[in-house]
Amino acid sequence: MALVTAAAKLNEKSSAVAKELKAWNGRADMDQTGHRIARAFRQQILDQLWKSWLAAAPGAAGRANNAAGNPDSRFEYAVWSALNVRPEHLLPQPFTSWDDFLAAQLASVFDDLTKQEGTLAAATWGRRNAANFRHPFARAMPFLSGWLNMPKTPQAGDNHMPMVAAPTFGASQRMVVSPGHEDQAIFVMPGGQSGHPLSPFYGAGHSDWLAGKPGSLLAGETVHTLKFVP
C-alpha cells in the first residue's frame, strides 16, 4: 500500500512538472516556471551525482566536506555521458535504475519549489532571479536601505546568456555603437547617473535596465544644467 501511495505521489508531481514545462516558452523570462524547473533539475542531478561518486571514491572521507558542493565545471560532460550510457556501476545507491534516480531528483525539485513558493505555478523564474542591488553603505547601516538600495524586482535573464542577470550581478552597462552611426547607438545602465539618493536621477534608467529596454547613447535636448560657482 505504501509503495502504491508513493508511486501515485510521484506521478502527481511528474504530471505537474510536465504541465509547466509544456507551457514554457523556452526563454529565461521572469514569468516562466519552465526555466526555473529545468535549471533546478540540472543542478540537482549534478549535485547528487557528484556527492554519490565522490563518496564512492578511494579516500573520499577526507575531502568530501571540501569538494562535495563544488564540482568542477567540466563535471557536466561526465554527467551527460553517464546519463546517455547509463552504466550500472555509476548508478547512485539505493536506486535500482537510472529512471528511478531521475524521477527521484525531479520529485525533489518539485518539493523544493513548492516549499519555497507555495505552489509550482508560483515558482516563476522572476521570483528566483529578483534583482537585489544594495548600496555598500546600506550594508553597514541597514536603516538607510530605503533611501540607498534599488527596489528588489523580478527580472529576466541568467548567466551564459546575452542578457546576463542574477540577483546580485549583472551587466554594469549595455552599450552598442558603430563608428559613424552614433545616432543609432544604444546605452543603458543599472541605477542612475547621480550618486545623491535624494536626486531624481539617483535611480533614473534602472527600470529600463531591468526590462532590457535600450536608451540612446547620445545626449538629447538639454533640460538641466549644473554649474559650479566658486
Contacts in CASP RR format, 6 or more apart in sequence:
PFRMAT RR
TARGET T0000
AUTHOR 0000-0000-0000
METHOD contacts of the structure
MODEL  1
MALVTAAAKLNEKSSAVAKELKAWNGRADMDQTGHRIARAFRQQILDQLW
KSWLAAAPGAAGRANNAAGNPDSRFEYAVWSALNVRPEHLLPQPFTSWDD
FLAAQLASVFDDLTKQEGTLAAATWGRRNAANFRHPFARAMPFLSGWLNM
PKTPQAGDNHMPMVAAPTFGASQRMVVSPGHEDQAIFVMPGGQSGHPLSP
FYGAGHSDWLAGKPGSLLAGETVHTLKFVP
9 107 0 8 1.000
10 103 0 8 1.000
10 107 0 8 1.000
13 106 0 8 1.000
13 107 0 8 1.000
13 110 0 8 1.000
13 111 0 8 1.000
14 103 0 8 1.000
14 106 0 8 1.000
14 107 0 8 1.000
16 110 0 8 1.000
16 120 0 8 1.000
17 37 0 8 1.000
17 106 0 8 1.000
17 109 0 8 1.000
17 110 0 8 1.000
17 120 0 8 1.000
20 33 0 8 1.000
20 34 0 8 1.000
20 37 0 8 1.000
20 120 0 8 1.000
20 121 0 8 1.000
21 34 0 8 1.000
21 37 0 8 1.000
21 38 0 8 1.000
23 33 0 8 1.000
23 34 0 8 1.000
24 32 0 8 1.000
24 33 0 8 1.000
24 34 0 8 1.000
24 35 0 8 1.000
24 37 0 8 1.000
24 38 0 8 1.000
25 32 0 8 1.000
26 32 0 8 1.000
26 34 0 8 1.000
26 35 0 8 1.000
27 35 0 8 1.000
27 156 0 8 1.000
28 35 0 8 1.000
28 125 0 8 1.000
28 129 0 8 1.000
28 156 0 8 1.000
28 157 0 8 1.000
28 158 0 8 1.000
28 161 0 8 1.000
28 163 0 8 1.000
29 35 0 8 1.000
29 125 0 8 1.000
29 156 0 8 1.000
29 157 0 8 1.000
30 124 0 8 1.000
30 125 0 8 1.000
30 126 0 8 1.000
30 129 0 8 1.000
30 154 0 8 1.000
30 155 0 8 1.000
30 156 0 8 1.000
31 124 0 8 1.000
31 125 0 8 1.000
31 126 0 8 1.000
32 124 0 8 1.000
32 125 0 8 1.000
33 120 0 8 1.000
33 121 0 8 1.000
33 123 0 8 1.000
33 124 0 8 1.000
33 125 0 8 1.000
34 125 0 8 1.000
35 125 0 8 1.000
35 158 0 8 1.000
36 113 0 8 1.000
36 123 0 8 1.000
36 124 0 8 1.000
36 125 0 8 1.000
36 126 0 8 1.000
36 128 0 8 1.000
37 109 0 8 1.000
37 113 0 8 1.000
37 120 0 8 1.000
37 123 0 8 1.000
39 125 0 8 1.000
39 158 0 8 1.000
40 109 0 8 1.000
40 112 0 8 1.000
40 113 0 8 1.000
41 105 0 8 1.000
41 106 0 8 1.000
41 109 0 8 1.000
44 105 0 8 1.000
44 108 0 8 1.000
44 109 0 8 1.000
45 79 0 8 1.000
45 83 0 8 1.000
45 102 0 8 1.000
45 105 0 8 1.000
46 71 0 8 1.000
46 75 0 8 1.000
46 76 0 8 1.000
46 79 0 8 1.000
47 69 0 8 1.000
47 71 0 8 1.000
48 92 0 8 1.000
48 101 0 8 1.000
48 105 0 8 1.000
49 79 0 8 1.000
49 82 0 8 1.000
49 90 0 8 1.000
49 92 0 8 1.000
50 68 0 8 1.000
50 69 0 8 1.000
50 71 0 8 1.000
50 75 0 8 1.000
51 64 0 8 1.000
51 68 0 8 1.000
51 69 0 8 1.000
52 92 0 8 1.000
52 93 0 8 1.000
53 90 0 8 1.000
54 60 0 8 1.000
54 63 0 8 1.000
54 64 0 8 1.000
54 67 0 8 1.000
54 68 0 8 1.000
55 64 0 8 1.000
82 90 0 8 1.000
83 98 0 8 1.000
83 102 0 8 1.000
86 98 0 8 1.000
91 97 0 8 1.000
91 98 0 8 1.000
91 101 0 8 1.000
92 101 0 8 1.000
95 101 0 8 1.000
95 104 0 8 1.000
110 120 0 8 1.000
113 120 0 8 1.000
113 123 0 8 1.000
114 120 0 8 1.000
114 123 0 8 1.000
116 123 0 8 1.000
117 123 0 8 1.000
117 127 0 8 1.000
124 154 0 8 1.000
125 156 0 8 1.000
125 157 0 8 1.000
125 158 0 8 1.000
126 154 0 8 1.000
126 155 0 8 1.000
126 156 0 8 1.000
127 154 0 8 1.000
129 154 0 8 1.000
129 155 0 8 1.000
129 156 0 8 1.000
129 157 0 8 1.000
129 158 0 8 1.000
129 165 0 8 1.000
129 166 0 8 1.000
129 167 0 8 1.000
130 152 0 8 1.000
130 153 0 8 1.000
130 154 0 8 1.000
130 155 0 8 1.000
130 167 0 8 1.000
131 150 0 8 1.000
131 152 0 8 1.000
131 153 0 8 1.000
131 154 0 8 1.000
131 155 0 8 1.000
131 165 0 8 1.000
131 167 0 8 1.000
131 210 0 8 1.000
132 152 0 8 1.000
132 167 0 8 1.000
132 168 0 8 1.000
133 149 0 8 1.000
133 150 0 8 1.000
133 168 0 8 1.000
133 190 0 8 1.000
133 191 0 8 1.000
134 145 0 8 1.000
134 148 0 8 1.000
134 149 0 8 1.000
134 168 0 8 1.000
135 144 0 8 1.000
135 145 0 8 1.000
135 148 0 8 1.000
135 149 0 8 1.000
137 144 0 8 1.000
137 148 0 8 1.000
138 144 0 8 1.000
138 145 0 8 1.000
138 146 0 8 1.000
138 148 0 8 1.000
138 149 0 8 1.000
147 197 0 8 1.000
147 198 0 8 1.000
148 197 0 8 1.000
150 190 0 8 1.000
150 191 0 8 1.000
150 203 0 8 1.000
150 206 0 8 1.000
153 210 0 8 1.000
155 165 0 8 1.000
155 210 0 8 1.000
156 163 0 8 1.000
156 165 0 8 1.000
156 212 0 8 1.000
157 163 0 8 1.000
157 164 0 8 1.000
157 165 0 8 1.000
158 164 0 8 1.000
158 165 0 8 1.000
158 166 0 8 1.000
159 166 0 8 1.000
163 212 0 8 1.000
164 170 0 8 1.000
164 171 0 8 1.000
165 171 0 8 1.000
170 190 0 8 1.000
171 190 0 8 1.000
172 189 0 8 1.000
172 190 0 8 1.000
173 187 0 8 1.000
173 188 0 8 1.000
173 189 0 8 1.000
173 190 0 8 1.000
174 186 0 8 1.000
174 187 0 8 1.000
174 188 0 8 1.000
174 189 0 8 1.000
174 209 0 8 1.000
174 212 0 8 1.000
174 214 0 8 1.000
175 185 0 8 1.000
175 186 0 8 1.000
175 187 0 8 1.000
175 188 0 8 1.000
175 217 0 8 1.000
176 185 0 8 1.000
176 186 0 8 1.000
176 214 0 8 1.000
177 185 0 8 1.000
177 186 0 8 1.000
177 187 0 8 1.000
177 217 0 8 1.000
178 184 0 8 1.000
178 185 0 8 1.000
182 217 0 8 1.000
182 218 0 8 1.000
183 218 0 8 1.000
185 216 0 8 1.000
185 217 0 8 1.000
185 218 0 8 1.000
186 214 0 8 1.000
186 215 0 8 1.000
186 216 0 8 1.000
186 217 0 8 1.000
187 214 0 8 1.000
187 215 0 8 1.000
187 216 0 8 1.000
187 217 0 8 1.000
188 205 0 8 1.000
188 208 0 8 1.000
188 209 0 8 1.000
188 212 0 8 1.000
188 213 0 8 1.000
188 214 0 8 1.000
188 215 0 8 1.000
189 205 0 8 1.000
189 209 0 8 1.000
190 206 0 8 1.000
190 209 0 8 1.000
190 210 0 8 1.000
191 202 0 8 1.000
191 203 0 8 1.000
191 204 0 8 1.000
191 205 0 8 1.000
191 206 0 8 1.000
191 209 0 8 1.000
192 201 0 8 1.000
192 202 0 8 1.000
192 203 0 8 1.000
192 204 0 8 1.000
192 205 0 8 1.000
192 206 0 8 1.000
193 201 0 8 1.000
193 204 0 8 1.000
194 200 0 8 1.000
194 201 0 8 1.000
194 202 0 8 1.000
194 203 0 8 1.000
194 204 0 8 1.000
195 202 0 8 1.000
196 202 0 8 1.000
207 213 0 8 1.000
208 214 0 8 1.000
208 215 0 8 1.000
END
